[in-house]
Structure formats: structure tokens, C-alpha cells
């Protein structure tokens, strides 16, 4: 009985694990309910199956086994608590709440159940109920760990005396070196320079809440990005972006709709004007996973000699975000379609309308509270619908362009102070094309200082 009890008294979320160390009193509590539990039979067997499945992380199978145990007549505090924990793991908060509420009068369990009910209320976005449950857990707890955890949640949910911030800002100053400078190398729309240069970049921006809150409301935002190559000023780039987003959260779903406009310059002259519409939806799953999907439509106007870039671009993506105590990981796929004016020079034709399929992954590891590591990899396959027509002397070549782009990066971040961060990164980029002009690779090294403003 002891092994089974500990297996199912594993609490619903990671922050509750320390409490397991102080729940030996539940053994006595379980004995007090032993008179209502059959000692053997199909219910006992099903319950044991549920314990094994729960400990293996198969919560769907665990739920099925626990429900079969209940149907077979197996009863008691162990099964009720086990069902509550399993429902919570599956993100089914309503039945989890019912199970924990049924145990509020069980000897020695009230404070723990109030704490769990508070976590359910947090997950459902019900702050007032969560605060009330945590206060009940704190007042009724005899175990120090439960009292400490409840106090931490109360402090987190209690509003400060100062007014919540309605805006935030950020600034990032970076210095580095790129051994092969090219404007927007992923696009393949400008030939690589095959020259290196030191560089300075500035990224700054902010956002203000126009209505509601960050989770449910309208937000205005803006940003500025500038890159200055000391040796190759013709590749200097600036981008100014202004936009607005509406966010909506209804657990476990969240959604965002945004519009933005951007003005891009290259070498001090106009390059592109962009108008974008973004749609995104996310769903939080059990176990720290979150699925996201989105779509973006972008209208592009090329400036003067860059009119061949004018047209539109559409992107759709799906990704899985995984959050765990020591790391965060993202895996995604993106499909992109471009329809541009393309470039005609006499009898030559160069397509600027690729279709792209992109796979990407990134991982962030937290070594300590101050130090973190980041790694990322991207693979992108681009196919151009219309073949390029190239003329060399009296020879005309027609070829359908196809590119494969590889990007890898690794970096580290160190928290200098509350709002200050220091970051270092190395990025390797290689583009392999069946049109030799577009094949290149580059190595970029950068060190940046970041300041967050709230």
C-alpha cells in the first residue's frame, strides 16, 4: 500500500514536488479509509495499473485504469486524490476540481487540496478564486512546505501598491564581425558581397497598452533596427516598424491578430515598404507543451530600382513549444509563397518569387539563475517557379533555380542586473544553389548589451 500511495500522491505540477516529502501523514489518513476500500479484486488490480501508468507519464491510460477501479467498487481517499492529480495532468480542470473538493473534509488533506484548487484556478485565469484557495491553504496547513508554497502564491497574486505598467521598452546595442556581408542573404535577392566587415547594430522599441491588459486587449508597438557596416556602407540597413495587436486568452487557448507597416532602407536609400497582417493561435497542453499555428500576409512595394521585389508574400507555420524546469525548446515548420514582379534585363530573366519550406529548432538551457545558453538550427529549401534565363556572350542558359539554406547559431546570455543582460553569439550561414552566383557562406560573431524597460 505504501508504494502505491506515494506513486499517486505525486502532485499535479512541478512546484508541488517538495510537498511530497511531508505527506507521510497521508498513510495514516489512508488507513482511516481502509474500511471502505476492498482489499482485493478487479478494482485493486485496475488501481495498481493506474499507479504504474501515472508514474510512467501515461496519464490517459492512468485515467482509464482509475475509472475502471472506481466502477469496480474501489473507493477511498487514494483513488479520489489520484483522479484529481490525473485530471490536472490532462488539463481537465473541472473534474480535477470536483475530485479535490470531495477531499476537503478528509483528515489532514484540506490544506493540500485547497492549494491544488488554487493552482486549478490559476490555470483557468480566475485570480480571485486562486487567491482565496491559497489563503485557505496557508491558514489550515500544518506542514511547513505547504504553508511556504501557499505564501509564495499569495505574494505573487497580491497586487502591488503601485499602478501596473501600461508600457514596456527595450534597447539592444551589438558589435561584431561578419566575414561575408550581404543584405538579407536568406532572400537571395541581392548578390553576396564576399567581403567582410565589422558591424554595429541597434535594436530598440516599445509597446503600450491601449485597452484592456496584455492578455486581453489592444496594444500599440513600434521598433527601430539599424545595421552599420564600417567597411561596406552600401549594405547598411535600417527598418522602422509600427503596428497594433489584439490579444485574447481563454484557457487553454490564446490568440493574436496584428497589423504592421515597415519601411526598409539599404545603403541610405529606399528599398522596400511592407504592410503585414498576422494571425496566431496557441493551445496549452498538459506536461508543459504548447502548440502554435499562424499565418502572415505581407504586401511588398519595392522602391524605384527595386520594383522587381514588389508583390506579396504569404507564410503559414506550426510549431511545438516545450517548457521544462531547466530548458525551453521550440520545433517548427513554415511554408512560404512569394509572388513578385521579378526582374527582366533585356533578354535575361531573374525570378524573385521563391516557394520555401523551412524547418527550425531552438533550445534554451538555463545553467543558473544568471547564465543561460541558446542554440538554434534552420534548414530552408527554396524553389523558384519561373526558370532564370541567363545570357553569356552568345550563349543563353535556362535554369530553374533551387537553393538550400543552412543556418546554425550558438550563444550565451548573462544577467548583469535586474534589467541588464549581456549576450554573445556565433552564427554560421551557408546557401547552396544550383546557380553558382547565389552560393555563399558567412560567419558572424557578435556581443550585445540589452536593457529592458518596464
Backbone torsions as a table, in degrees:
resi	resn	phi	psi	omega
1	UNK	NA	-38.8	-176.2
2	UNK	-60.8	-47.4	-178.8
3	UNK	-61.1	-42.2	-179.9
4	UNK	-65.9	-39.8	-178.7
5	UNK	-62.8	-48.0	179.9
6	UNK	-62.9	-37.3	-178.6
7	UNK	-60.6	-39.3	-176.4
8	UNK	-94.2	-11.0	175.0
9	UNK	-85.2	8.8	172.0
10	UNK	-62.2	130.2	-169.8
11	UNK	-81.9	163.6	-168.0
12	UNK	-65.6	-29.2	-176.8
13	UNK	-131.0	164.1	-173.0
14	UNK	-59.6	-36.1	-175.3
15	UNK	-66.9	-13.2	-178.3
16	UNK	-90.8	-6.8	-174.5
17	UNK	-57.5	-37.4	178.9
18	UNK	-59.7	-26.0	-177.1
19	UNK	-66.9	-25.1	180.0
20	UNK	-58.0	-28.9	-177.6
21	UNK	-68.2	-17.6	-175.6
22	UNK	-115.0	17.3	-176.2
23	UNK	-102.4	24.1	177.9
24	UNK	-61.9	-23.8	177.9
25	UNK	-61.8	-22.2	-179.3
26	UNK	-67.2	-24.2	176.2
27	UNK	-61.3	-43.8	177.7
28	UNK	-66.4	-39.0	179.5
29	UNK	-62.8	-41.5	-179.8
30	UNK	-63.1	-37.7	179.6
31	UNK	-64.5	-34.0	-178.7
32	UNK	-67.4	-21.0	178.9
33	UNK	-101.1	3.7	-174.9
34	UNK	-62.2	-27.4	-177.7
35	UNK	-64.7	-23.2	-178.3
36	UNK	-96.5	1.5	-176.8
37	UNK	-110.9	127.1	174.5
38	UNK	-62.8	141.6	-177.0
39	UNK	-78.6	-21.3	-176.6
40	UNK	-152.7	-178.0	176.7
41	UNK	109.3	-173.7	-176.8
42	UNK	-61.3	-35.7	-180.0
43	UNK	-63.2	-44.3	179.2
44	UNK	-62.4	-42.5	179.3
45	UNK	-63.9	-45.4	179.2
46	UNK	-62.7	-39.3	179.2
47	UNK	-62.8	-43.2	178.3
48	UNK	-62.1	-38.0	176.3
49	UNK	-62.7	-40.3	179.4
50	UNK	-63.7	-40.2	178.0
51	UNK	-60.0	-46.9	-178.5
52	UNK	-63.4	-42.1	-180.0
53	UNK	-66.7	-40.1	179.4
54	UNK	-62.5	-45.7	-179.0
55	UNK	-66.4	-24.8	177.8
56	UNK	-86.4	-3.9	179.2
57	UNK	85.1	6.8	178.0
58	UNK	-93.0	82.4	-171.8
59	UNK	-73.7	-28.2	176.6
60	UNK	-65.0	-45.2	178.4
61	UNK	-68.3	-35.5	178.3
62	UNK	-62.8	-43.2	179.8
63	UNK	-61.5	-43.7	179.2
64	UNK	-59.9	-42.3	-179.0
65	UNK	-67.4	-41.9	-179.7
66	UNK	-65.7	-38.8	178.4
67	UNK	-67.3	-35.9	175.9
68	UNK	-67.0	-36.7	177.2
69	UNK	-63.2	-42.8	178.7
70	UNK	-64.9	-41.3	-179.9
71	UNK	-64.7	-29.1	-180.0
72	UNK	-82.3	0.8	177.3
73	UNK	100.5	1.5	177.8
74	UNK	-71.6	129.5	-174.2
75	UNK	-135.3	167.5	170.9
76	UNK	125.8	173.4	-174.7
77	UNK	-61.8	-36.4	-178.7
78	UNK	-61.2	-47.4	-177.8
79	UNK	-67.3	-42.1	-179.6
80	UNK	-61.5	-45.3	-179.6
81	UNK	-67.1	-40.0	179.8
82	UNK	-61.3	-41.7	177.9
83	UNK	-65.0	-41.5	178.4
84	UNK	-60.3	-45.5	-179.9
85	UNK	-64.6	-39.1	-178.6
86	UNK	-69.7	-44.0	176.8
87	UNK	-58.9	-39.4	179.8
88	UNK	-63.6	-44.5	179.4
89	UNK	-58.9	-32.1	-179.0
90	UNK	-86.6	-0.6	-179.5
91	UNK	75.9	16.5	178.9
92	UNK	-97.7	84.9	-168.3
93	UNK	-74.3	-33.1	-178.8
94	UNK	-62.1	-52.3	177.6
95	UNK	-67.3	-31.9	175.9
96	UNK	-61.6	-41.7	178.6
97	UNK	-61.9	-42.4	-179.8
98	UNK	-61.7	-42.4	-178.5
99	UNK	-64.9	-45.6	-178.9
100	UNK	-68.4	-35.9	178.1
101	UNK	-64.9	-32.1	-179.6
102	UNK	-69.1	-14.8	-177.6
103	UNK	-103.6	5.6	-176.5
104	UNK	-63.8	-22.7	180.0
105	UNK	-100.4	3.0	177.9
106	UNK	-74.5	136.1	-175.9
107	UNK	-59.8	124.4	176.1
108	UNK	82.4	-1.2	-175.6
109	UNK	-109.4	-10.4	-171.1
110	UNK	-58.0	-49.5	-176.4
111	UNK	-62.1	-44.1	179.9
112	UNK	-62.8	-41.4	179.3
113	UNK	-67.9	-39.1	175.5
114	UNK	-60.2	-40.1	178.6
115	UNK	-62.7	-45.2	178.6
116	UNK	-63.3	-39.5	177.4
117	UNK	-64.1	-33.7	175.3
118	UNK	-64.5	-40.9	177.9
119	UNK	-64.8	-37.7	177.2
120	UNK	-63.4	-43.5	179.2
121	UNK	-62.5	-38.4	176.6
122	UNK	-61.5	-46.0	-179.3
123	UNK	-62.3	-29.6	179.8
124	UNK	-89.7	0.3	178.7
125	UNK	77.4	17.0	-179.3
126	UNK	-98.1	86.2	-173.2
127	UNK	-65.1	-42.2	-176.4
128	UNK	-64.7	-42.5	177.6
129	UNK	-65.9	-41.3	179.0
130	UNK	-59.8	-44.7	-179.6
131	UNK	-63.0	-40.5	179.7
132	UNK	-65.2	-41.9	179.7
133	UNK	-66.7	-41.6	179.4
134	UNK	-66.2	-35.7	176.7
135	UNK	-65.6	-39.5	176.7
136	UNK	-65.5	-39.0	178.5
137	UNK	-64.2	-42.3	-179.0
138	UNK	-65.7	-43.8	-177.3
139	UNK	-67.2	-33.3	-174.5
140	UNK	-99.7	-2.7	-174.6
141	UNK	-79.3	135.4	171.4
142	UNK	-102.4	-19.6	178.8
143	UNK	-84.1	128.5	-177.7
144	UNK	-59.1	-37.0	-177.1
145	UNK	-66.3	-41.8	178.1
146	UNK	-64.4	-42.0	179.2
147	UNK	-61.8	-41.7	-179.7
148	UNK	-65.3	-45.5	-179.6
149	UNK	-64.4	-40.2	178.4
150	UNK	-64.6	-40.4	179.1
151	UNK	-62.9	-38.7	179.3
152	UNK	-64.3	-40.3	178.9
153	UNK	-69.1	-38.3	177.9
154	UNK	-61.7	-43.8	179.3
155	UNK	-63.6	-38.3	-178.8
156	UNK	-68.9	-34.0	-176.3
157	UNK	-89.7	-17.6	-178.5
158	UNK	-77.6	123.6	-177.8
159	UNK	-67.0	144.5	176.5
160	UNK	-74.6	165.7	-179.2
161	UNK	-72.4	-21.1	179.2
162	UNK	-82.6	156.2	-179.4
163	UNK	-70.4	134.9	179.8
164	UNK	-59.2	143.2	-179.4
165	UNK	-65.2	134.9	178.6
166	UNK	-100.9	-0.6	-178.8
167	UNK	-150.7	162.3	173.9
168	UNK	-149.2	161.1	179.5
169	UNK	-146.2	169.0	179.3
170	UNK	-152.7	155.3	175.6
171	UNK	-146.2	137.9	-178.7
172	UNK	-136.3	123.7	177.0
173	UNK	-115.3	126.7	-174.1
174	UNK	-131.3	144.8	174.0
175	UNK	-129.5	146.2	-178.4
176	UNK	-173.4	-163.8	-178.9
177	UNK	-144.7	135.3	175.3
178	UNK	-123.0	124.3	-175.3
179	UNK	-84.2	1.1	178.0
180	UNK	-154.2	88.9	-172.3
181	UNK	-80.0	131.6	172.8
182	UNK	-152.6	140.3	178.5
183	UNK	-72.2	130.4	176.5
184	UNK	41.4	62.2	-174.3
185	UNK	-59.7	-26.9	-179.6
186	UNK	-62.3	-31.1	-173.6
187	UNK	-75.0	-27.0	-176.5
188	UNK	68.9	17.9	-176.2
189	UNK	-94.7	-11.7	175.2
190	UNK	-129.1	137.4	-176.5
191	UNK	-69.0	142.0	179.8
192	UNK	-64.5	144.6	-176.0
193	UNK	-78.7	-24.8	-175.6
194	UNK	54.2	34.7	174.5
195	UNK	-134.6	151.4	-179.9
196	UNK	-103.6	161.5	179.1
197	UNK	-163.7	148.4	166.7
198	UNK	-71.7	159.5	-175.2
199	UNK	-148.1	156.5	172.9
200	UNK	-130.3	135.6	176.4
201	UNK	-127.9	147.1	175.7
202	UNK	-128.1	127.9	174.3
203	UNK	-129.5	121.6	-178.9
204	UNK	-144.8	149.3	179.6
205	UNK	-176.5	-175.3	179.8
206	UNK	-171.5	173.5	179.9
207	UNK	-148.9	147.3	177.7
208	UNK	-129.4	142.9	-178.8
209	UNK	-83.3	115.5	-178.9
210	UNK	-82.9	-44.6	176.6
211	UNK	-139.4	154.3	174.1
212	UNK	63.6	-147.8	-179.1
213	UNK	-117.9	176.2	179.2
214	UNK	-59.6	-38.1	-177.9
215	UNK	-75.3	-33.3	-177.5
216	UNK	-140.1	90.1	-179.4
217	UNK	172.2	-177.6	-178.6
218	UNK	-105.5	135.0	-176.2
219	UNK	-127.9	138.7	173.0
220	UNK	-103.8	141.6	-176.9
221	UNK	-144.4	159.5	176.9
222	UNK	-156.6	154.5	179.3
223	UNK	-153.4	157.2	176.1
224	UNK	-131.1	134.3	176.8
225	UNK	-130.3	133.0	177.9
226	UNK	-142.7	135.4	176.2
227	UNK	-122.5	129.8	-179.5
228	UNK	-121.8	117.2	176.1
229	UNK	-95.5	118.2	-173.7
230	UNK	-63.7	-33.7	-177.5
231	UNK	-98.4	-17.5	-173.5
232	UNK	-133.4	70.7	-174.1
233	UNK	-65.5	-18.6	179.5
234	UNK	-66.3	-14.1	177.9
235	UNK	-103.3	5.0	176.9
236	UNK	-57.9	138.4	-174.6
237	UNK	-131.1	139.9	171.4
238	UNK	-133.4	148.7	176.9
239	UNK	-143.4	125.4	175.9
240	UNK	-113.9	125.4	-175.7
241	UNK	-127.4	134.2	174.1
242	UNK	-128.5	140.9	-177.8
243	UNK	-162.1	177.5	178.4
244	UNK	-142.9	142.6	179.6
245	UNK	-133.2	146.5	170.8
246	UNK	-116.7	125.7	-179.9
247	UNK	-113.2	145.9	178.1
248	UNK	-141.9	134.5	-179.9
249	UNK	-127.2	128.8	172.2
250	UNK	-145.2	95.2	-171.0
251	UNK	-46.3	130.9	8.8
252	UNK	-94.8	14.4	-175.9
253	UNK	-99.4	151.0	168.5
254	UNK	-143.8	152.8	-177.1
255	UNK	-145.5	156.0	178.5
256	UNK	-144.7	136.0	173.7
257	UNK	-124.7	129.7	-177.3
258	UNK	-141.3	153.0	172.0
259	UNK	-130.4	147.8	-179.5
260	UNK	-154.6	159.9	174.4
261	UNK	-133.2	141.2	-177.6
262	UNK	-134.3	144.3	173.9
263	UNK	-120.0	124.1	-174.6
264	UNK	-117.5	134.6	175.7
265	UNK	-122.3	153.0	-180.0
266	UNK	-132.9	122.6	-179.7
267	UNK	62.3	29.0	179.1
268	UNK	85.3	-3.6	179.8
269	UNK	-115.0	161.7	180.0
270	UNK	-63.1	143.3	-179.5
271	UNK	-126.1	-61.3	-178.5
272	UNK	-143.8	152.9	167.7
273	UNK	-122.6	128.4	-173.0
274	UNK	-120.3	140.0	171.1
275	UNK	-126.6	128.8	-171.2
276	UNK	-129.7	147.6	170.5
277	UNK	-123.4	127.0	-179.0
278	UNK	-122.5	137.1	175.2
279	UNK	-127.3	136.6	-178.4
280	UNK	-150.4	141.3	176.2
281	UNK	-136.9	143.9	179.0
282	UNK	-134.4	148.4	174.6
283	UNK	-132.0	127.1	178.4
284	UNK	-85.0	128.4	179.9
285	UNK	-107.2	171.4	176.4
286	UNK	-69.2	151.7	175.1
287	UNK	84.3	15.2	176.3
288	UNK	85.6	11.3	177.9
289	UNK	-95.6	149.1	174.7
290	UNK	-141.9	123.2	177.9
291	UNK	-93.2	138.9	-179.8
292	UNK	-133.8	145.4	175.3
293	UNK	-142.7	148.5	-177.6
294	UNK	-158.5	169.1	-179.1
295	UNK	-144.7	142.5	175.6
296	UNK	-136.9	132.8	171.4
297	UNK	-112.1	133.0	-177.8
298	UNK	-132.7	126.3	174.5
299	UNK	-96.3	131.6	-174.1
300	UNK	-119.6	130.7	173.2
301	UNK	-120.4	111.6	177.6
302	UNK	-78.0	142.2	-176.7
303	UNK	-88.0	127.6	174.8
304	UNK	43.2	-106.8	-175.4
305	UNK	-68.6	-5.7	178.2
306	UNK	-104.2	25.8	-178.5
307	UNK	-63.2	-24.0	179.8
308	UNK	-63.3	-16.0	177.1
309	UNK	-84.6	-13.0	-176.5
310	UNK	-62.8	143.4	-179.6
311	UNK	149.9	-140.2	-179.7
312	UNK	-143.9	162.0	178.0
313	UNK	-138.3	138.9	174.9
314	UNK	-125.9	139.0	178.7
315	UNK	-133.7	141.3	172.6
316	UNK	-133.8	141.5	-177.8
317	UNK	-142.5	159.2	171.1
318	UNK	-141.7	138.5	-178.5
319	UNK	-149.5	160.0	178.6
320	UNK	-118.1	122.7	177.7
321	UNK	-106.5	127.1	-177.8
322	UNK	-117.8	126.2	178.8
323	UNK	-119.5	126.1	179.2
324	UNK	-134.6	168.1	-176.4
325	UNK	-54.7	-37.1	-174.7
326	UNK	-108.5	-1.1	-176.7
327	UNK	-158.9	164.4	171.5
328	UNK	-132.3	135.1	-178.3
329	UNK	-134.3	146.1	178.0
330	UNK	-134.6	132.4	175.9
331	UNK	-126.8	131.6	-175.7
332	UNK	-150.5	165.4	175.7
333	UNK	-133.9	138.3	179.4
334	UNK	-133.9	137.4	176.4
335	UNK	-116.2	132.5	-175.1
336	UNK	-131.9	137.1	177.0
337	UNK	-125.6	134.9	176.9
338	UNK	-122.7	138.1	171.5
339	UNK	-131.0	99.7	-177.0
340	UNK	-113.9	172.4	178.8
341	UNK	-69.5	-23.9	-177.2
342	UNK	68.3	173.5	-172.3
343	UNK	-122.0	124.4	175.9
344	UNK	-117.5	123.0	178.4
345	UNK	-125.1	95.5	-176.0
346	UNK	64.9	-119.1	178.9
347	UNK	-93.1	-0.9	179.0
348	UNK	-91.2	151.1	178.1
349	UNK	-138.4	131.6	178.1
350	UNK	-126.1	121.7	-179.2
351	UNK	-77.7	137.6	174.0
352	UNK	-120.8	26.1	-173.9
353	UNK	-125.4	72.5	-178.8
354	UNK	-83.0	155.7	164.9
355	UNK	-107.4	128.2	-172.6
356	UNK	-123.0	143.9	169.6
357	UNK	-122.6	124.5	-170.9
358	UNK	-125.7	129.3	172.1
359	UNK	-112.9	137.4	-178.4
360	UNK	-146.6	154.5	178.2
361	UNK	-149.7	142.7	175.5
362	UNK	-143.8	148.6	-175.5
363	UNK	-136.9	132.5	175.6
364	UNK	-120.4	123.1	-179.6
365	UNK	-110.3	132.6	178.5
366	UNK	-103.0	103.1	179.4
367	UNK	-72.2	-46.0	177.5
368	UNK	-141.5	-178.2	176.3
369	UNK	-64.6	-20.8	-176.5
370	UNK	-105.0	-29.9	-172.6
371	UNK	-111.8	134.0	176.9
372	UNK	-139.8	158.1	179.7
373	UNK	-124.9	145.3	179.2
374	UNK	-131.6	138.8	176.6
375	UNK	-136.6	147.1	179.3
376	UNK	-151.2	149.3	177.2
377	UNK	-140.4	141.1	178.6
378	UNK	-137.2	136.7	170.9
379	UNK	-125.2	131.1	-175.3
380	UNK	-135.1	127.1	177.6
381	UNK	-110.7	123.3	-177.8
382	UNK	-118.0	130.8	175.7
383	UNK	-125.0	132.2	-177.6
384	UNK	-100.0	123.3	-171.3
385	UNK	-62.3	-42.8	-179.8
386	UNK	-99.1	132.9	-178.6
387	UNK	-69.6	145.9	174.3
388	UNK	-73.3	145.1	174.9
389	UNK	-116.7	114.2	-174.8
390	UNK	-116.7	136.7	-178.7
391	UNK	-117.8	127.1	176.1
392	UNK	-132.7	104.2	-175.1
393	UNK	66.9	-122.8	177.9
394	UNK	-98.6	9.4	-176.8
395	UNK	-104.4	129.0	177.1
396	UNK	-111.4	127.3	-179.5
397	UNK	-117.8	131.5	175.6
398	UNK	-112.7	124.4	-175.9
399	UNK	-145.6	135.3	174.8
400	UNK	-84.2	113.5	-173.6
401	UNK	-73.6	138.8	177.6
402	UNK	-142.0	127.1	-178.4
403	UNK	-120.3	149.6	171.0
404	UNK	-127.5	118.6	-176.7
405	UNK	-108.9	132.5	177.5
406	UNK	-122.0	131.3	178.4
407	UNK	-132.5	130.1	174.9
408	UNK	-132.4	141.9	179.1
409	UNK	-146.4	151.2	175.6
410	UNK	-144.1	140.5	-177.0
411	UNK	-155.0	171.8	179.0
412	UNK	-138.1	147.3	177.7
413	UNK	-127.8	140.8	179.9
414	UNK	-131.4	128.5	-179.5
415	UNK	-82.6	109.3	-178.6
416	UNK	-78.4	-40.4	-179.3
417	UNK	-155.4	-174.1	-172.8
418	UNK	-53.8	-45.2	-175.8
419	UNK	-113.2	4.9	-175.0
420	UNK	-112.5	135.4	178.5
421	UNK	-134.0	142.4	176.0
422	UNK	-113.7	131.5	-176.5
423	UNK	-133.0	143.1	174.5
424	UNK	-128.2	141.5	-176.7
425	UNK	-148.5	144.3	169.3
426	UNK	-119.7	133.8	179.3
427	UNK	-129.0	130.9	175.1
428	UNK	-112.9	134.5	-178.3
429	UNK	-134.7	133.0	178.1
430	UNK	-138.6	128.7	176.3
431	UNK	-116.7	120.0	178.5
432	UNK	-107.0	122.1	-175.8
433	UNK	-129.6	148.9	174.5
434	UNK	-77.0	-6.4	170.0
435	UNK	-106.8	107.4	-168.5
436	UNK	-53.9	-29.7	-178.4
437	UNK	-58.8	-29.0	-173.7
438	UNK	-98.1	7.9	177.4
439	UNK	-91.2	132.2	-178.9
440	UNK	-164.8	170.9	173.4
441	UNK	-149.6	158.2	179.6
442	UNK	-150.3	153.9	173.7
443	UNK	-122.4	127.8	179.8
444	UNK	-125.7	134.8	177.7
445	UNK	-121.7	136.3	-178.3
446	UNK	-147.9	151.5	174.9
447	UNK	-132.3	127.8	-174.1
448	UNK	-133.1	152.4	176.5
449	UNK	-118.4	127.7	-174.2
450	UNK	-121.8	138.9	177.7
451	UNK	-127.9	128.8	178.2
452	UNK	-105.2	138.3	-177.7
453	UNK	-123.7	122.8	179.2
454	UNK	-126.0	NA	NA
